[in-house]
Amino acid sequence: MSIQKLSAIVASRIRTLRNSRGWSQTRLASQINIHPTYISRIESCQKLPTLNIVASIADAFGVKYYELFVDSSEVVTSDYRRKKIINIVKESAPSKVKFYSALVDALYKEFQKTKE
């Protein structure tokens, strides 16, 4: 993958995540203590952020850092979503897994009712 393609993917993911939260570039910049112009340059593919900035942006959005490197078209696939759910469960404490299991059971039962 070329640097230009990687830069475009990162720019698109950051812009998409920022807009989905209703954040301005200024707000994101203030969340991670950088200048808003730097966010603008990242989103316009003029700058490729450092790994420290990528980690800070991911933390600000509450996502894993590697999700900023995944093309938006992949993020919406059911396979990607399935893997993300599996990773969340794998990384969770046993008490959280119990909660997730109960939640999935309840959602599944509700879905089954609507199918009938």
Contacts in CASP RR format, 6 or more apart in sequence:
PFRMAT RR
TARGET T0000
AUTHOR 0000-0000-0000
METHOD contacts of the structure
MODEL  1
MSIQKLSAIVASRIRTLRNSRGWSQTRLASQINIHPTYISRIESCQKLPT
LNIVASIADAFGVKYYELFVDSSEVVTSDYRRKKIINIVKESAPSKVKFY
SALVDALYKEFQKTKE
3 48 0 8 1.000
4 45 0 8 1.000
6 48 0 8 1.000
6 69 0 8 1.000
7 45 0 8 1.000
7 48 0 8 1.000
8 45 0 8 1.000
9 69 0 8 1.000
9 70 0 8 1.000
9 71 0 8 1.000
9 72 0 8 1.000
10 42 0 8 1.000
10 48 0 8 1.000
10 49 0 8 1.000
10 54 0 8 1.000
10 68 0 8 1.000
10 69 0 8 1.000
11 42 0 8 1.000
11 43 0 8 1.000
11 44 0 8 1.000
11 45 0 8 1.000
12 71 0 8 1.000
12 72 0 8 1.000
13 67 0 8 1.000
13 68 0 8 1.000
13 69 0 8 1.000
13 70 0 8 1.000
13 72 0 8 1.000
13 75 0 8 1.000
14 28 0 8 1.000
14 39 0 8 1.000
14 42 0 8 1.000
14 43 0 8 1.000
14 57 0 8 1.000
14 68 0 8 1.000
15 43 0 8 1.000
16 72 0 8 1.000
17 61 0 8 1.000
17 63 0 8 1.000
17 68 0 8 1.000
18 24 0 8 1.000
18 25 0 8 1.000
18 28 0 8 1.000
18 39 0 8 1.000
18 61 0 8 1.000
21 61 0 8 1.000
23 31 0 8 1.000
24 36 0 8 1.000
25 36 0 8 1.000
25 39 0 8 1.000
25 40 0 8 1.000
25 43 0 8 1.000
26 36 0 8 1.000
28 36 0 8 1.000
28 39 0 8 1.000
28 57 0 8 1.000
28 60 0 8 1.000
29 35 0 8 1.000
29 36 0 8 1.000
29 38 0 8 1.000
29 39 0 8 1.000
30 36 0 8 1.000
31 60 0 8 1.000
32 53 0 8 1.000
32 56 0 8 1.000
32 57 0 8 1.000
32 59 0 8 1.000
32 60 0 8 1.000
33 56 0 8 1.000
34 53 0 8 1.000
34 56 0 8 1.000
38 47 0 8 1.000
38 49 0 8 1.000
38 53 0 8 1.000
41 47 0 8 1.000
42 48 0 8 1.000
42 49 0 8 1.000
42 53 0 8 1.000
49 57 0 8 1.000
51 65 0 8 1.000
54 65 0 8 1.000
54 68 0 8 1.000
55 65 0 8 1.000
57 68 0 8 1.000
58 64 0 8 1.000
58 65 0 8 1.000
58 67 0 8 1.000
58 68 0 8 1.000
64 87 0 8 1.000
67 75 0 8 1.000
70 80 0 8 1.000
74 80 0 8 1.000
88 100 0 8 1.000
89 97 0 8 1.000
89 100 0 8 1.000
92 100 0 8 1.000
END
